[in-house]
Amino acid sequence: MTDAHDVAAAVLGELGSMNAMKLEKLVYYCQGWHLARHGTTLYPDRIEAWRQGPVVPLLYRHHRRQLTVSEWPHGKASRLTPVQADTVRWVTTTYGGFSASELSTMTHNELPWRAARGALPEAASSNEEIDVDMMQAYYARQVASVETAVVLATANAALEGEEFDEEWQDRLRDVASGLTSADELIAQEIARISGDRT
């Protein structure tokens, strides 16, 4: 069975040497996107919501105190199935150009890490597990049909205590279908709020 060691070896095989924190984030994204695309975990190992973002403790124990990781002798990329290897290639192509700090910031802005930490401040230590079901729902929303994306976004907002009325759901449909960019929607909302205050 494939484990996080094999995924780490595959990531390094695709991109070469990298910062240890970047490796952790890419292995995390491999799990999230494999769940979204195939409905199953890529590896069974626990992911925790640490201060700098998601971390697989199994990996951390082996790269602890290393700034740069060049190889991963604890795993073998050859153990991945063709479908699993495709997920790793997709993630390294999509996210590989980002720095470790950029990837950390991205994960901080995403629901799975935030939900696992609850009300903890960003600077607080934590070893809370990131829920794979939430990861699957969150990342699946990114590849869903327009209607499914709106339903999932509305449900995720409700989990955070926000309600999207029908008008907002229509605006989300415009973003999901490409009629409006997310930046345009945000600018419109800022203008609306600013207008309400004057």
Solvent accessible surface area in square Angstrom, and as a share of the most:
residue,aa,sasa,rsa
1,M,199,0.89
2,T,11,0.06
3,D,39,0.20
4,A,0,0.00
5,H,19,0.09
6,D,1,0.00
7,V,0,0.00
8,A,0,0.00
9,A,16,0.13
10,A,9,0.07
11,V,0,0.00
12,L,10,0.05
13,G,67,0.65
14,E,83,0.37
15,L,72,0.36
16,G,31,0.29
17,S,68,0.44
18,M,14,0.06
19,N,55,0.28
20,A,8,0.06
21,M,50,0.22
22,K,30,0.13
23,L,0,0.00
24,E,3,0.01
25,K,1,0.00
26,L,0,0.00
27,V,0,0.00
28,Y,1,0.00
29,Y,0,0.00
30,C,0,0.00
31,Q,1,0.01
32,G,0,0.00
33,W,17,0.06
34,H,5,0.02
35,L,5,0.03
36,A,17,0.13
37,R,88,0.32
38,H,82,0.37
39,G,45,0.43
40,T,70,0.41
41,T,52,0.30
42,L,4,0.02
43,Y,2,0.01
44,P,78,0.49
45,D,32,0.16
46,R,107,0.39
47,I,3,0.02
48,E,16,0.07
49,A,0,0.00
50,W,65,0.23
51,R,112,0.41
52,Q,94,0.42
53,G,0,0.00
54,P,0,0.00
55,V,9,0.05
56,V,0,0.00
57,P,20,0.13
58,L,43,0.21
59,L,0,0.00
60,Y,70,0.27
61,R,155,0.57
62,H,80,0.36
63,H,9,0.04
64,R,130,0.47
65,R,210,0.77
66,Q,89,0.39
67,L,140,0.70
68,T,72,0.42
69,V,3,0.02
70,S,74,0.48
71,E,127,0.57
72,W,15,0.05
73,P,103,0.65
74,H,80,0.36
75,G,8,0.08
76,K,116,0.49
77,A,46,0.35
78,S,100,0.64
79,R,124,0.45
80,L,17,0.08
81,T,67,0.39
82,P,113,0.71
83,V,77,0.44
84,Q,27,0.12
85,A,25,0.19
86,D,58,0.30
87,T,0,0.00
88,V,2,0.01
89,R,111,0.41
90,W,85,0.30
91,V,0,0.00
92,T,6,0.03
93,T,116,0.67
94,T,61,0.35
95,Y,17,0.06
96,G,12,0.11
97,G,82,0.79
98,F,79,0.33
99,S,50,0.32
100,A,12,0.09
101,S,69,0.44
102,E,85,0.38
103,L,0,0.00
104,S,7,0.04
105,T,78,0.46
106,M,52,0.23
107,T,0,0.00
108,H,26,0.12
109,N,103,0.53
110,E,23,0.11
111,L,12,0.06
112,P,1,0.01
113,W,6,0.02
114,R,101,0.37
115,A,44,0.34
116,A,21,0.17
117,R,11,0.04
118,G,55,0.53
119,A,111,0.86
120,L,73,0.37
121,P,90,0.57
122,E,106,0.47
123,A,75,0.59
124,A,27,0.21
125,S,89,0.57
126,S,19,0.12
127,N,99,0.51
128,E,92,0.41
129,E,85,0.38
130,I,1,0.01
131,D,71,0.37
132,V,55,0.31
133,D,101,0.52
134,M,48,0.21
135,M,0,0.00
136,Q,61,0.27
137,A,42,0.33
138,Y,27,0.10
139,Y,2,0.01
140,A,26,0.20
141,R,51,0.19
142,Q,87,0.39
143,V,87,0.50
144,A,34,0.27
145,S,71,0.46
146,V,50,0.29
147,E,90,0.40
148,T,63,0.36
149,A,16,0.13
150,V,3,0.02
151,V,96,0.55
152,L,45,0.23
153,A,18,0.14
154,T,30,0.18
155,A,50,0.39
156,N,16,0.08
157,A,12,0.09
158,A,50,0.39
159,L,127,0.63
160,E,83,0.37
161,G,64,0.62
162,E,106,0.47
163,E,145,0.65
164,F,53,0.22
165,D,83,0.43
166,E,108,0.48
167,E,109,0.49
168,W,60,0.21
169,Q,36,0.16
170,D,70,0.36
171,R,38,0.14
172,L,30,0.15
173,R,60,0.22
174,D,53,0.27
175,V,42,0.24
176,A,48,0.37
177,S,59,0.38
178,G,63,0.60
179,L,140,0.69
180,T,27,0.16
181,S,54,0.35
182,A,55,0.42
183,D,111,0.57
184,E,89,0.40
185,L,14,0.07
186,I,98,0.50
187,A,59,0.46
188,Q,90,0.40
189,E,27,0.12
190,I,104,0.53
191,A,64,0.50
192,R,114,0.42
193,I,64,0.33
194,S,54,0.35
195,G,44,0.43
196,D,97,0.50
197,R,193,0.70
198,T,150,0.87
